[in-house]
Amino acid sequence: MVLRQFLHYHPAIAASYLVGCAGKGVAIVVDPVDDPATYQRAAADLGMGIRYVVDTHLHADHLSTARALAASTGAGYVLHESAAPEYEFHRVADGDVLVAGNVSIGVMHLPGHTPEHIGLLVTDRTRAERPWLVLTGHTLMVGDMGRTELASSAEAGAHSLYESAQRLRALPDDVLVLPGAFAGSVCGRGLSGTPMSTIGFERRANRAFRLEDVQEFVALMVQDIPPRPPNADETRSANMAAALASVPS
């Protein structure tokens, strides 16, 4: 399996990923922020073609380049089905699997940060039939969990996020956590500057993720919410419009 993490500081503090199978020459790109050429060069250098481009959710802090990357490579553009169920881009639901050669990517619907949010549970079948890592987007990050009021009320989002946390907490301790943001991002509070962790460490040390009582969890998540990203609603709408523009007529 090949994994590349890209750390971004402009136009948003975020992480994107290229993951896939070098032996079969197949990759997926997750939450791209940079110019599409960045990911195309990275894939080409590894002798890989990009099969899927995934947005874990409709971002509110930056314009996604996922649709443009998918269009330039012929890859499928992937979103959760609830983002726009009446349109026919590559819609995925909880439990679906994306295949990239010997790497399988299981879709987990993890609402809370936004209703359509997904995580990606990655297994390298050449090494083991159990997951190696999970790409958590803005659901579980290192040190805290994602804000919950960008696409719903803060309390409703927090209740959904609690259920998503319960699903992630059930994963084995040694599963790597690779989040979509790190310290300085407006999409979370108290985030670490280290953009990777494990389920076990976060279960012990993450102030939100370690809470098992739903009321304690919700009370924490609705406190000290950072200012909304500038033009958050407009940015989400623009990312939705880009997603719909990717649908062939």
C-alpha positions as CSV (number, residue, x, y, z in Angstrom):
1,M,0.0,0.0,0.0
2,V,1.1,3.6,-0.7
3,L,0.1,6.4,1.5
4,R,0.9,10.1,1.0
5,Q,-0.2,12.9,3.3
6,F,-0.3,16.5,2.1
7,L,-0.4,19.3,4.7
8,H,-1.9,22.6,3.6
9,Y,-1.7,26.0,5.2
10,H,-3.5,28.0,2.5
11,P,-6.4,28.6,1.7
12,A,-7.2,26.4,4.8
13,I,-5.2,24.5,7.4
14,A,-6.1,21.0,6.2
15,A,-4.7,17.6,5.2
16,S,-5.4,15.6,2.0
17,Y,-4.3,12.1,1.1
18,L,-3.3,9.8,-1.7
19,V,-3.7,6.2,-0.9
20,G,-3.7,3.1,-3.0
21,C,-2.0,0.0,-4.4
22,A,1.3,0.4,-6.1
23,G,1.3,-3.1,-7.4
24,K,-1.9,-2.6,-9.4
25,G,-1.2,1.1,-10.0
26,V,-4.5,2.4,-8.6
27,A,-5.0,5.3,-6.2
28,I,-7.7,7.4,-4.6
29,V,-7.3,11.0,-3.5
30,V,-9.2,12.2,-0.4
31,D,-10.2,15.9,0.4
32,P,-7.9,17.6,-2.2
33,V,-7.1,21.2,-1.4
34,D,-4.2,21.9,-3.8
35,D,-4.2,22.4,-7.5
36,P,-5.1,19.1,-9.2
37,A,-1.7,18.9,-10.8
38,T,-0.2,18.3,-7.4
39,Y,-2.0,15.0,-7.0
40,Q,-1.6,14.0,-10.6
41,R,2.2,14.5,-10.3
42,A,2.3,12.5,-7.1
43,A,0.3,9.6,-8.6
44,A,2.4,9.7,-11.8
45,D,5.7,9.6,-9.8
46,L,4.4,6.4,-8.2
47,G,3.2,4.9,-11.4
48,M,-0.4,5.1,-10.3
49,G,-3.7,6.2,-11.9
50,I,-6.4,8.0,-9.9
51,R,-9.6,5.9,-9.8
52,Y,-11.6,7.9,-7.2
53,V,-11.6,11.4,-5.7
54,V,-13.4,11.6,-2.4
55,D,-14.7,14.6,-0.5
56,T,-15.4,13.4,3.1
57,H,-17.9,16.2,3.3
58,L,-18.9,19.6,1.8
59,H,-16.3,21.9,3.2
60,A,-17.1,25.3,4.7
61,D,-13.6,26.7,5.1
62,H,-12.3,26.3,1.6
63,L,-13.2,25.5,-2.0
64,S,-12.5,21.8,-2.7
65,T,-10.5,20.9,-5.8
66,A,-12.0,17.4,-5.9
67,R,-14.4,17.9,-8.7
68,A,-11.7,19.5,-10.9
69,L,-9.3,16.7,-10.1
70,A,-11.9,14.1,-11.0
71,A,-12.7,15.8,-14.2
72,S,-9.1,16.1,-15.3
73,T,-8.3,12.4,-14.6
74,G,-11.6,10.7,-15.5
75,A,-11.9,9.5,-11.9
76,G,-15.2,9.0,-10.1
77,Y,-16.1,11.9,-7.8
78,V,-17.3,10.5,-4.5
79,L,-19.7,12.0,-1.9
80,H,-22.1,10.5,0.6
81,E,-25.5,9.9,-1.0
82,S,-27.2,12.4,1.5
83,A,-25.3,15.3,0.0
84,A,-27.5,15.4,-3.0
85,P,-29.4,12.1,-3.4
86,E,-31.2,13.2,-6.6
87,Y,-28.0,13.4,-8.6
88,E,-25.9,10.7,-10.2
89,F,-22.3,11.3,-9.3
90,H,-20.6,8.4,-7.5
91,R,-22.8,8.3,-4.4
92,V,-21.7,6.1,-1.5
93,A,-23.5,4.9,1.6
94,D,-22.4,3.4,4.9
95,G,-20.8,0.0,4.3
96,D,-19.9,0.5,0.7
97,V,-16.4,-0.4,-0.4
98,L,-14.1,1.4,-2.9
99,V,-11.5,-0.9,-4.3
100,A,-8.0,0.3,-5.4
101,G,-6.1,-2.9,-6.4
102,N,-5.2,-4.8,-3.2
103,V,-6.4,-1.9,-1.0
104,S,-10.0,-1.8,0.1
105,I,-11.6,1.4,1.5
106,G,-14.7,0.9,3.6
107,V,-17.2,3.8,3.8
108,M,-18.4,4.8,7.2
109,H,-21.1,7.4,7.5
110,L,-20.0,9.6,10.3
111,P,-22.4,12.6,10.6
112,G,-21.9,15.3,13.2
113,H,-19.4,17.8,11.8
114,T,-21.8,17.9,8.8
115,P,-24.8,15.5,8.1
116,E,-23.2,14.0,5.0
117,H,-19.7,13.3,6.5
118,I,-18.0,10.0,5.8
119,G,-14.8,8.4,7.1
120,L,-12.7,5.8,5.1
121,L,-11.5,2.6,6.7
122,V,-8.5,1.4,4.8
123,T,-7.3,-2.2,4.6
124,D,-4.2,-3.4,2.8
125,R,-5.2,-7.0,1.9
126,T,-1.6,-8.0,1.1
127,R,-0.7,-7.5,4.7
128,A,-3.8,-8.4,6.7
129,E,-7.6,-8.7,6.5
130,R,-8.1,-6.0,9.2
131,P,-8.0,-2.3,8.9
132,W,-4.7,-0.4,9.0
133,L,-5.9,3.2,9.2
134,V,-9.0,5.4,9.1
135,L,-9.2,8.7,7.3
136,T,-11.5,10.6,9.6
137,G,-11.9,14.0,7.8
138,H,-13.2,16.6,10.3
139,T,-15.0,14.0,12.6
140,L,-12.2,12.7,14.8
141,M,-9.0,14.8,14.9
142,V,-5.9,14.6,17.0
143,G,-6.8,16.2,20.4
144,D,-10.5,16.9,19.8
145,M,-13.5,16.4,17.5
146,G,-14.9,18.6,14.8
147,R,-17.3,21.5,15.4
148,T,-20.9,20.6,14.9
149,E,-22.9,23.7,13.9
150,L,-21.8,24.4,10.3
151,A,-24.7,22.6,8.7
152,S,-27.1,22.0,11.7
153,S,-27.7,23.2,15.2
154,A,-24.7,22.8,17.5
155,E,-26.7,20.4,19.8
156,A,-28.2,18.3,17.0
157,G,-24.8,18.0,15.4
158,A,-23.2,17.1,18.7
159,H,-25.7,14.2,19.3
160,S,-24.9,12.9,15.8
161,L,-21.2,13.3,16.4
162,Y,-21.5,11.3,19.6
163,E,-22.9,8.3,17.7
164,S,-20.1,8.6,15.1
165,A,-17.6,8.7,18.0
166,Q,-19.0,5.5,19.4
167,R,-18.5,3.8,16.0
168,L,-14.9,5.0,15.8
169,R,-14.2,4.0,19.4
170,A,-15.1,0.4,18.6
171,L,-12.2,0.2,16.2
172,P,-9.0,-1.6,17.3
173,D,-6.5,0.5,19.3
174,D,-3.8,0.2,16.7
175,V,-5.7,1.6,13.8
176,L,-4.0,4.8,12.6
177,V,-6.1,8.0,12.7
178,L,-5.4,10.3,9.8
179,P,-7.5,13.5,10.1
180,G,-8.5,16.1,7.6
181,A,-7.2,19.0,9.8
182,F,-4.7,19.9,12.5
183,A,-3.8,22.7,14.8
184,G,-4.9,26.1,13.5
185,S,-7.9,24.8,11.6
186,V,-11.2,26.7,12.2
187,C,-13.0,23.3,12.1
188,G,-12.0,22.2,15.6
189,R,-10.7,23.4,19.0
190,G,-7.6,22.4,20.8
191,L,-6.2,20.4,17.9
192,S,-2.7,19.0,18.0
193,G,-0.1,20.1,15.5
194,T,0.7,16.4,14.9
195,P,-1.5,15.3,12.1
196,M,-1.7,11.6,12.9
197,S,-2.5,9.4,15.9
198,T,-4.1,6.0,16.8
199,I,-7.6,5.1,18.0
200,G,-6.2,3.8,21.2
201,F,-4.3,7.0,22.0
202,E,-7.2,9.2,21.2
203,R,-9.5,7.1,23.2
204,R,-7.3,7.8,26.2
205,A,-6.1,11.3,25.6
206,N,-8.7,13.1,23.4
207,R,-10.9,15.3,25.6
208,A,-14.0,14.6,23.6
209,F,-13.4,11.2,22.1
210,R,-12.8,9.7,25.6
211,L,-16.2,10.7,26.9
212,E,-18.7,7.9,27.1
213,D,-21.7,9.8,28.5
214,V,-23.7,11.5,25.8
215,Q,-24.7,14.5,27.9
216,E,-21.2,15.2,28.9
217,F,-20.1,14.9,25.3
218,V,-22.8,17.3,24.0
219,A,-22.1,19.8,26.8
220,L,-18.4,19.8,25.8
221,M,-19.0,20.1,22.1
222,V,-21.3,23.2,22.4
223,Q,-18.8,25.1,24.5
224,D,-16.2,27.5,23.2
225,I,-17.2,27.1,19.6
226,P,-14.7,29.1,17.4
227,P,-15.9,31.8,15.0
228,R,-17.5,30.5,11.9
229,P,-15.2,30.5,8.8
230,P,-15.7,33.5,6.6
231,N,-18.5,33.0,4.1
232,A,-19.1,29.4,5.5
233,D,-22.6,29.0,4.0
234,E,-21.5,30.4,0.6
235,T,-18.5,28.1,0.5
236,R,-20.5,25.0,1.3
237,S,-23.0,26.0,-1.4
238,A,-20.2,26.6,-3.9
239,N,-18.8,23.2,-3.1
240,M,-22.2,21.7,-3.7
241,A,-22.6,23.5,-7.0
242,A,-19.2,22.2,-8.0
243,A,-20.3,18.7,-7.1
244,L,-23.4,19.0,-9.2
245,A,-21.5,20.4,-12.1
246,S,-19.5,17.2,-12.1
247,V,-22.6,15.2,-13.1
248,P,-22.6,14.4,-16.8
249,S,-25.6,15.9,-18.7
